[in-house]
Amino acid sequence: MITDSEQPFNPLDTDVTYLKGVGPARAEVLAKVGIRILEDLLEFRPRRYLDRTTVRPIAELVPEEVVTVVGEIIHKDLIRIGRRRLILRLSDGTDTLEAIWFNQPDLFARIFAVGQTVAFSGKVTLYQRHFQMAHPDFDILEEEKSPLSTGQLIPIYPSGQELKKARITNYTFRRIFHQAFQRYRNKIPETLPEYLRRRYRLLSRSEAYYQMHFPESPEMLHQVERRFKYEELFYLQLLVALRRRLYHTSAAGVPIHISPEALEERIGRLPFPLTGAQRRVLEEIRADLAGGQPMNRLVQGDVGSGKTVVALLSMQMAIAGGYQTALMAPTEILAQQHYLNIRSLTEGQNLRIALLIGSLSLREKQSLHRRIAAGKVDLLIGTHALIQEQVEFRNLGLVVIDEQHRFGVMQRAELIRKG
């Protein structure tokens, strides 16, 4: 038996306090934005990337264009006479540009300082023969000549008030990431099996984190996104599979057998052929019904892809096994459409189909309730009315819920409970 004290230490659980460049004071601020351990830090994803290949030299700007420029603040002027405003002059070595703020100039005056390297993005105008941007989007890049700022893509991180007050800037984050990767880059544990990474050509977890924060190219950022999206979906599917297996091993059901020939006979009565996908899903459902355990299956497809026909044939399999079936729709209009379509598709098949919706009269409802309880309805179509206490089935074997996301968990469970 392995005790907690014997479990191997995961480097991702390292407290950020002990990372080079952090310390207790910064760790306290980082904790306020949800960064407490190394894994939190690695998951602190850039809100965007500054692509240097799209940065325009100021000398080449054209009025009315929306562009990004990068340079150094060489002059700062907070004007308090007349309309209050802040004017910054930016130089990139080719020319200068003025950035102006009329809204909250005092706030922006505290954010910017002469000597800072910044990126401004916005529409360029020409004012008194000078290029100008009003209220541009901005990012403070800090030390432009640093080796951490020489890549094609520069990550721009979220910067809330807590981080600004503690002077934790983009460049601060890049320094912390640089130190963290120097120490832990080869120690980050992998979470996906190697054969899956080879099959789908996915980056390792360590490389994906590194490229997220120090990307080599836009293509590499695409590979980072592929890796993490696949991982998220992989574990979601794994969880669903585990829950399904637990459900199947803990619940008992009644097997419903129908031969492939009997299913083909019913398919042959349709006025159109089935697609390969429809046939595959039906065969899986036929196997599930015969399995002796409750089936819980999601059938997903575009509008017009033939989900209703699959539902109808599935219900016919249960009916052939001696059971009643129910189809619950979220609205009366949709329930009526299903009723008319199914009646049309099963014309001449001696199938007892009924519609139970709220707009029926009390007498009609009571009559239908008696028929359902007596087993004289094979396929019941309706809305929320199906889960009312007065509705009792004699032998409900299969439930189909259309647009199941529009029903609550308890509503779906209540209809299933009637089986």
RODO-2510 file (C-alpha; in nm, 4 decimals, decimal comma):
residues 419
     n   res          X          Y          Z
     1     m     0,0000     0,0000     0,0000
     2     i     0,1324     0,3449    -0,0994
     3     t     0,0633     0,6229     0,1500
     4     d     0,0313     0,9906     0,0619
     5     s     0,3813     1,0530     0,1931
     6     e     0,5187     0,7930    -0,0503
     7     q     0,3505     0,9394    -0,3586
     8     p     0,6055     1,0835    -0,6063
     9     f     0,6106     1,4629    -0,6062
    10     n     0,4563     1,6259    -0,9116
    11     p     0,6650     1,9292    -1,0198
    12     l     0,3467     2,1022    -1,1332
    13     d     0,2417     2,1216    -0,7653
    14     t     0,5402     2,3466    -0,6880
    15     d     0,4330     2,6578    -0,4977
    16     v     0,5027     2,9631    -0,7165
    17     t     0,6577     3,1332    -0,4133
    18     y     0,9690     2,9219    -0,4735
    19     l     0,9994     3,0002    -0,8441
    20     k     1,2863     3,2308    -0,9364
    21     g     1,1575     3,5828    -0,9903
    22     v     0,8450     3,5417    -0,7749
    23     g     0,8992     3,5351    -0,3979
    24     p     0,6402     3,5815    -0,1185
    25     a     0,5198     3,9316    -0,2142
    26     r     0,4524     3,8526    -0,5795
    27     a     0,3131     3,5091    -0,4891
    28     e     0,0508     3,6796    -0,2738
    29     v    -0,0562     3,8978    -0,5686
    30     l    -0,0535     3,6050    -0,8131
    31     a    -0,2757     3,4056    -0,5768
    32     k    -0,5430     3,6747    -0,6160
    33     v    -0,5650     3,5935    -0,9881
    34     g    -0,5700     3,2175    -0,9271
    35     i    -0,1978     3,1403    -0,9669
    36     r    -0,0771     2,9384    -0,6687
    37     i     0,1237     2,6503    -0,8121
    38     l     0,3341     2,5948    -1,1238
    39     e     0,0448     2,4337    -1,3105
    40     d    -0,1708     2,7438    -1,2508
    41     l     0,1107     2,9556    -1,3917
    42     l     0,1497     2,7421    -1,7042
    43     e    -0,2272     2,7581    -1,7580
    44     f    -0,2231     3,1393    -1,7372
    45     r    -0,2757     3,1771    -2,1087
    46     p    -0,2009     3,4886    -2,3144
    47     r    -0,5097     3,6871    -2,4122
    48     r    -0,3493     3,7533    -2,7499
    49     y    -0,0162     3,7608    -2,9338
    50     l     0,1603     4,0556    -3,0901
    51     d     0,2770     3,9424    -3,4334
    52     r     0,5868     4,1409    -3,5276
    53     t     0,5363     4,0586    -3,8947
    54     t     0,2211     4,2744    -3,8919
    55     v     0,3825     4,5710    -3,7096
    56     r     0,4129     4,8734    -3,9380
    57     p     0,6989     5,1243    -3,9298
    58     i     0,5578     5,4647    -3,8391
    59     a     0,7155     5,6221    -4,1503
    60     e     0,5029     5,3912    -4,3693
    61     l     0,1681     5,4625    -4,2067
    62     v    -0,1290     5,5707    -4,4153
    63     p    -0,4140     5,7778    -4,2645
    64     e    -0,7395     5,5875    -4,1883
    65     e    -0,5604     5,2491    -4,1712
    66     v    -0,5964     5,0306    -3,8602
    67     v    -0,2451     4,9166    -3,7682
    68     t    -0,0117     4,8179    -3,4839
    69     v     0,3062     5,0106    -3,4145
    70     v     0,5821     4,9383    -3,1624
    71     g     0,8230     5,1912    -3,0225
    72     e     0,9542     5,3847    -2,7235
    73     i     0,7690     5,6610    -2,5415
    74     i     0,9915     5,9676    -2,5785
    75     h     0,7548     6,2358    -2,4471
    76     k     0,4591     6,2507    -2,2092
    77     d     0,2352     6,5534    -2,1578
    78     l    -0,0695     6,5681    -1,9290
    79     i    -0,2553     6,8829    -2,0328
    80     r    -0,4842     7,0341    -1,7680
    81     i    -0,5775     7,3571    -1,9509
    82     g    -0,9010     7,3434    -2,1505
    83     r    -1,0106     6,9912    -2,2257
    84     r    -0,7974     6,7589    -2,0123
    85     r    -0,5983     6,5127    -2,2190
    86     l    -0,2866     6,2991    -2,2192
    87     i    -0,0511     6,3064    -2,5161
    88     l     0,2280     6,0523    -2,5639
    89     r     0,4862     6,0660    -2,8392
    90     l     0,6115     5,7326    -2,9650
    91     s     0,9249     5,6778    -3,1729
    92     d     1,0275     5,3622    -3,3573
    93     g     1,3398     5,5089    -3,5200
    94     t     1,1653     5,5796    -3,8508
    95     d     0,9269     5,8552    -3,7373
    96     t     0,7054     5,9556    -3,4449
    97     l     0,3365     5,9112    -3,3639
    98     e     0,1183     6,0789    -3,1039
    99     a    -0,1287     5,8828    -2,8938
   100     i    -0,3978     6,0897    -2,7225
   101     w    -0,6462     6,0127    -2,4446
   102     f    -0,9395     6,2401    -2,3551
   103     n    -1,1155     5,9897    -2,1282
   104     q    -0,9508     5,9356    -1,7864
   105     p    -0,6213     6,1028    -1,8825
   106     d    -0,4964     6,0975    -1,5208
   107     l    -0,5372     5,7181    -1,5065
   108     f    -0,3405     5,6634    -1,8264
   109     a    -0,0767     5,9122    -1,7117
   110     r    -0,0036     5,6813    -1,4196
   111     i     0,0204     5,3779    -1,6501
   112     f     0,2700     5,5160    -1,9005
   113     a     0,6223     5,6491    -1,8484
   114     v     0,8908     5,7895    -2,0745
   115     g     1,1304     5,5146    -2,1807
   116     q     0,8691     5,2367    -2,1919
   117     t     0,8469     5,0170    -2,5011
   118     v     0,4837     4,9837    -2,6001
   119     a     0,2581     4,8559    -2,8776
   120     f    -0,0295     5,0773    -2,9897
   121     s    -0,3109     4,9486    -3,2129
   122     g    -0,5809     5,1633    -3,3707
   123     k    -0,6843     5,3885    -3,6588
   124     v    -0,4212     5,6324    -3,7815
   125     t    -0,5184     5,9928    -3,8479
   126     l    -0,3138     6,2889    -3,9660
   127     y    -0,3275     6,5979    -3,7448
   128     q    -0,1154     6,9012    -3,8251
   129     r     0,1150     6,6799    -4,0348
   130     h     0,1691     6,4364    -3,7453
   131     f     0,0434     6,0795    -3,7264
   132     q    -0,1972     6,0331    -3,4383
   133     m    -0,4062     5,7605    -3,2692
   134     a    -0,6930     5,8419    -3,0332
   135     h    -0,7492     5,6014    -2,7450
   136     p    -0,5487     5,3146    -2,9014
   137     d    -0,5426     4,9619    -2,7642
   138     f    -0,2064     4,9192    -2,6001
   139     d     0,0344     4,6717    -2,4484
   140     i     0,3420     4,7608    -2,2475
   141     l     0,6265     4,5450    -2,3772
   142     e     0,8961     4,6746    -2,1414
   143     e     1,2503     4,5877    -2,2511
   144     e     1,2365     4,5647    -2,6293
   145     k     1,6021     4,4618    -2,6608
   146     s     1,5708     4,1797    -2,4091
   147     p     1,6355     3,8278    -2,5459
   148     l     1,2848     3,7452    -2,4199
   149     s     1,1329     3,9943    -2,6668
   150     t     1,3068     3,8979    -2,9901
   151     g     1,0608     3,6351    -3,1193
   152     q     0,8127     3,6862    -3,4017
   153     l     0,5187     3,6458    -3,1610
   154     i     0,5053     3,8182    -2,8231
   155     p     0,2433     3,6872    -2,5755
   156     i     0,0240     3,9527    -2,4147
   157     y    -0,1143     3,8397    -2,0780
   158     p    -0,4283     3,9514    -1,8928
   159     s    -0,3442     4,2416    -1,6618
   160     g    -0,5947     4,3202    -1,3890
   161     q    -0,5686     4,5960    -1,1320
   162     e    -0,3972     4,3698    -0,8784
   163     l    -0,1177     4,2896    -1,1234
   164     k    -0,0796     4,6519    -1,2309
   165     k    -0,0518     4,7722    -0,8714
   166     a     0,2253     4,5183    -0,8062
   167     r     0,3969     4,6162    -1,1349
   168     i     0,3694     4,2611    -1,2687
   169     t     0,3859     4,3288    -1,6411
   170     n     0,4069     4,1185    -1,9567
   171     y     0,7816     4,1287    -1,9352
   172     t     0,7663     4,0177    -1,5697
   173     f     0,5623     3,7149    -1,6724
   174     r     0,8036     3,6310    -1,9535
   175     r     1,0975     3,6407    -1,7128
   176     i     0,9136     3,4153    -1,4648
   177     f     0,8179     3,1721    -1,7439
   178     h     1,1742     3,1731    -1,8743
   179     q     1,3133     3,0783    -1,5325
   180     a     1,0393     2,8177    -1,4746
   181     f     1,1030     2,6442    -1,8086
   182     q     1,4780     2,6416    -1,7497
   183     r     1,4204     2,4372    -1,4356
   184     y     1,1061     2,2343    -1,5082
   185     r     1,0664     2,2052    -1,8868
   186     n     1,1874     1,8433    -1,8929
   187     k     1,0014     1,7502    -1,5747
   188     i     0,6448     1,8293    -1,6798
   189     p     0,4535     1,4960    -1,6713
   190     e     0,2744     1,3790    -1,9861
   191     t    -0,0991     1,3090    -1,9659
   192     l    -0,1674     1,1476    -2,3039
   193     p    -0,0494     0,8009    -2,4118
   194     e     0,2467     0,8144    -2,6470
   195     y     0,0721     0,6082    -2,9161
   196     l    -0,2073     0,8677    -2,9368
   197     r     0,0388     1,1544    -2,9661
   198     r     0,2179     0,9712    -3,2476
   199     r    -0,1049     0,8775    -3,4246
   200     y    -0,2437     1,2324    -3,4233
   201     r     0,0923     1,4129    -3,4364
   202     l     0,0348     1,6013    -3,1132
   203     l     0,2895     1,8049    -2,9224
   204     s     0,4037     1,6747    -2,5876
   205     r     0,2491     1,8512    -2,2911
   206     s     0,5816     2,0107    -2,2020
   207     e     0,6411     2,1405    -2,5545
   208     a     0,2828     2,2663    -2,5821
   209     y     0,3211     2,4741    -2,2658
   210     y     0,6571     2,6094    -2,3833
   211     q     0,5252     2,7043    -2,7277
   212     m     0,2218     2,8663    -2,5703
   213     h     0,4432     3,1127    -2,3850
   214     f     0,7397     3,1297    -2,6282
   215     p     0,5838     3,0507    -2,9682
   216     e     0,8119     2,9973    -3,2665
   217     s     0,5449     3,0695    -3,5290
   218     p     0,1683     3,0990    -3,5879
   219     e     0,1718     2,7366    -3,7078
   220     m     0,3192     2,6260    -3,3764
   221     l     0,0417     2,8122    -3,1931
   222     h    -0,2060     2,6140    -3,4023
   223     q    -0,0360     2,2930    -3,2878
   224     v    -0,0605     2,4096    -2,9249
   225     e    -0,4337     2,4627    -2,9697
   226     r    -0,4721     2,1172    -3,1312
   227     r    -0,2918     1,9505    -2,8426
   228     f    -0,4997     2,1062    -2,5651
   229     k    -0,8328     2,0754    -2,7479
   230     y    -0,7652     1,7076    -2,8131
   231     e    -0,6680     1,6516    -2,4488
   232     e    -0,9879     1,8189    -2,3267
   233     l    -1,2084     1,6124    -2,5577
   234     f    -1,0143     1,2934    -2,4823
   235     y    -1,0766     1,3166    -2,1087
   236     l    -1,4369     1,4227    -2,1605
   237     q    -1,4970     1,1111    -2,3719
   238     l    -1,3086     0,8979    -2,1202
   239     l    -1,5293     1,0263    -1,8383
   240     v    -1,8431     0,9552    -2,0410
   241     a    -1,7187     0,6028    -2,1178
   242     l    -1,6401     0,5347    -1,7510
   243     r    -1,9805     0,6627    -1,6393
   244     r    -2,1495     0,4540    -1,9051
   245     r    -1,9604     0,1437    -1,7970
   246     l    -2,0469     0,2048    -1,4319
   247     y    -2,4108     0,2558    -1,5288
   248     h    -2,4180    -0,0645    -1,7313
   249     t    -2,2567    -0,2733    -1,4592
   250     s    -2,4790    -0,1400    -1,1797
   251     a    -2,8204    -0,1360    -1,3486
   252     a    -3,0275    -0,4246    -1,4792
   253     g    -3,2668    -0,4155    -1,7688
   254     v    -3,4883    -0,6452    -1,9740
   255     p    -3,3394    -0,7634    -2,3046
   256     i    -3,5450    -0,6829    -2,6157
   257     h    -3,4600    -0,9128    -2,9051
   258     i    -3,5357    -0,8477    -3,2693
   259     s    -3,3697    -1,0310    -3,5540
   260     p    -3,1748    -0,8485    -3,8280
   261     e    -3,4285    -0,9852    -4,0760
   262     a    -3,7207    -0,8329    -3,8842
   263     l    -3,5425    -0,4985    -3,8726
   264     e    -3,4744    -0,5143    -4,2466
   265     e    -3,8406    -0,5896    -4,3087
   266     r    -3,9397    -0,2677    -4,1310
   267     i    -3,6713    -0,0665    -4,3098
   268     g    -3,8048    -0,1994    -4,6393
   269     r    -4,1456    -0,0417    -4,5718
   270     l    -3,9961     0,3080    -4,5763
   271     p    -4,0477     0,5158    -4,8931
   272     f    -3,6728     0,5888    -4,9126
   273     p    -3,3430     0,4046    -4,8483
   274     l    -3,1413     0,4615    -4,5291
   275     t    -2,7924     0,6073    -4,5280
   276     g    -2,4950     0,4057    -4,4104
   277     a    -2,4769     0,6142    -4,0924
   278     q    -2,8429     0,5465    -4,0125
   279     r    -2,7944     0,1725    -4,0618
   280     r    -2,4841     0,1703    -3,8416
   281     v    -2,6615     0,3532    -3,5573
   282     l    -2,9650     0,1255    -3,5817
   283     e    -2,7473    -0,1841    -3,5589
   284     e    -2,5789    -0,0428    -3,2482
   285     i    -2,9195     0,0309    -3,0941
   286     r    -3,0428    -0,3196    -3,1804
   287     a    -2,7393    -0,4645    -3,0006
   288     d    -2,7964    -0,2366    -2,6990
   289     l    -3,1624    -0,3380    -2,6713
   290     a    -3,0659    -0,7056    -2,6677
   291     g    -2,7910    -0,6508    -2,4103
   292     g    -3,0006    -0,6811    -2,0951
   293     q    -2,8843    -0,3449    -1,9579
   294     p    -3,0548    -0,0035    -1,9831
   295     m    -2,9552     0,1841    -2,2972
   296     n    -2,8578     0,5503    -2,2691
   297     r    -2,7617     0,6722    -2,6159
   298     l    -2,7288     1,0168    -2,7737
   299     v    -2,8098     1,0368    -3,1452
   300     q    -2,6659     1,3560    -3,2884
   301     g    -2,6901     1,4946    -3,6397
   302     d    -2,7703     1,7994    -3,8503
   303     v    -3,1265     1,9067    -3,9217
   304     g    -3,2663     1,6766    -4,1911
   305     s    -3,0064     1,4054    -4,1368
   306     g    -3,2711     1,1438    -4,0477
   307     k    -3,2695     1,1240    -3,6673
   308     t    -3,6501     1,0902    -3,6511
   309     v    -3,6447     0,7819    -3,8755
   310     v    -3,3794     0,6224    -3,6547
   311     a    -3,5956     0,6991    -3,3489
   312     l    -3,9047     0,5512    -3,5181
   313     l    -3,7314     0,2274    -3,6187
   314     s    -3,5836     0,1952    -3,2683
   315     m    -3,9288     0,2300    -3,1158
   316     q    -4,0658    -0,0254    -3,3625
   317     m    -3,8011    -0,2729    -3,2428
   318     a    -3,9205    -0,2247    -2,8833
   319     i    -4,2850    -0,2530    -2,9900
   320     a    -4,2059    -0,5786    -3,1716
   321     g    -4,0641    -0,7032    -2,8413
   322     g    -4,3967    -0,6382    -2,6680
   323     y    -4,3241    -0,2975    -2,5119
   324     q    -4,4768     0,0472    -2,5261
   325     t    -4,2665     0,3442    -2,6377
   326     a    -4,2758     0,7203    -2,5831
   327     l    -4,1358     1,0212    -2,7679
   328     m    -4,1189     1,3469    -2,5727
   329     a    -4,0708     1,6795    -2,7558
   330     p    -4,0142     2,0237    -2,5997
   331     t    -4,3075     2,2013    -2,7722
   332     e    -4,6605     2,1136    -2,8857
   333     i    -4,5794     2,2183    -3,2435
   334     l    -4,2816     1,9828    -3,2574
   335     a    -4,4815     1,7015    -3,0974
   336     q    -4,7587     1,7475    -3,3540
   337     q    -4,5040     1,7446    -3,6382
   338     h    -4,3569     1,4171    -3,5084
   339     y    -4,7074     1,2712    -3,4774
   340     l    -4,8026     1,3588    -3,8362
   341     n    -4,4672     1,2456    -3,9824
   342     i    -4,4702     0,9123    -3,7979
   343     r    -4,8339     0,8486    -3,8885
   344     s    -4,7410     0,9079    -4,2527
   345     l    -4,4335     0,6801    -4,2396
   346     t    -4,6235     0,3948    -4,0693
   347     e    -4,9457     0,4127    -4,2671
   348     g    -5,1013     0,0672    -4,3056
   349     q    -4,8777    -0,0951    -4,0386
   350     n    -5,1440    -0,1341    -3,7687
   351     l    -4,9372     0,0692    -3,5217
   352     r    -5,1337     0,2281    -3,2364
   353     i    -5,0004     0,5858    -3,2177
   354     a    -5,1372     0,8591    -2,9894
   355     l    -5,0650     1,2276    -2,9214
   356     l    -5,0745     1,3659    -2,5652
   357     i    -5,0391     1,7435    -2,5387
   358     g    -5,1659     2,0077    -2,2981
   359     s    -5,4224     2,1520    -2,5377
   360     l    -5,6350     1,8335    -2,5326
   361     s    -5,9623     1,8560    -2,3437
   362     l    -5,9921     1,6950    -2,0013
   363     r    -6,2179     1,4225    -2,1421
   364     e    -5,9704     1,3464    -2,4236
   365     k    -5,6825     1,3263    -2,1758
   366     q    -5,8687     1,0943    -1,9380
   367     s    -5,9663     0,8635    -2,2245
   368     l    -5,6089     0,8529    -2,3492
   369     h    -5,4734     0,7895    -1,9959
   370     r    -5,6957     0,4797    -1,9715
   371     r    -5,5778     0,3471    -2,3085
   372     i    -5,2106     0,3995    -2,2122
   373     a    -5,2552     0,2210    -1,8799
   374     a    -5,4312    -0,0684    -2,0543
   375     g    -5,1459    -0,1095    -2,3007
   376     k    -5,3594    -0,0045    -2,5986
   377     v    -5,1095     0,2602    -2,7149
   378     d    -4,7876     0,1375    -2,8771
   379     l    -4,6228     0,4735    -2,9450
   380     l    -4,7100     0,7809    -2,7416
   381     i    -4,5925     1,1207    -2,8613
   382     g    -4,6214     1,4288    -2,6416
   383     t    -4,4699     1,7146    -2,4477
   384     h    -4,4167     1,7594    -2,0726
   385     a    -4,7657     1,6132    -2,0381
   386     l    -4,6033     1,2669    -2,0621
   387     i    -4,4434     1,3049    -1,7189
   388     q    -4,7631     1,3996    -1,5356
   389     e    -4,8560     1,1756    -1,2459
   390     q    -5,1810     1,0645    -1,4143
   391     v    -4,9875     0,9077    -1,7059
   392     e    -4,9145     0,5431    -1,6248
   393     f    -4,7829     0,2965    -1,8792
   394     r    -4,8575    -0,0725    -1,8713
   395     n    -4,5209    -0,1761    -2,0132
   396     l    -4,2949     0,1139    -2,1202
   397     g    -3,9762    -0,0198    -2,2773
   398     l    -3,8149     0,2648    -2,4735
   399     v    -3,8142     0,6436    -2,4311
   400     v    -3,6951     0,8879    -2,6984
   401     i    -3,6367     1,2490    -2,5904
   402     d    -3,6109     1,4992    -2,8737
   403     e    -3,3828     1,7966    -2,8113
   404     q    -3,3001     1,6472    -2,4713
   405     h    -3,0927     1,9524    -2,3704
   406     r    -3,4176     2,1505    -2,3417
   407     f    -3,5436     1,9258    -2,0627
   408     g    -3,4113     1,9226    -1,7076
   409     v    -3,2431     1,6187    -1,5570
   410     m    -3,5391     1,5556    -1,3264
   411     q    -3,7888     1,5799    -1,6142
   412     r    -3,5980     1,3221    -1,8183
   413     a    -3,5601     1,0973    -1,5130
   414     e    -3,9319     1,1169    -1,4367
   415     l    -4,0261     0,9852    -1,7813
   416     i    -3,7630     0,7095    -1,7621
   417     r    -3,8967     0,6140    -1,4166
   418     k    -4,2315     0,5251    -1,5758
   419     g    -4,0598     0,2389    -1,7594
***
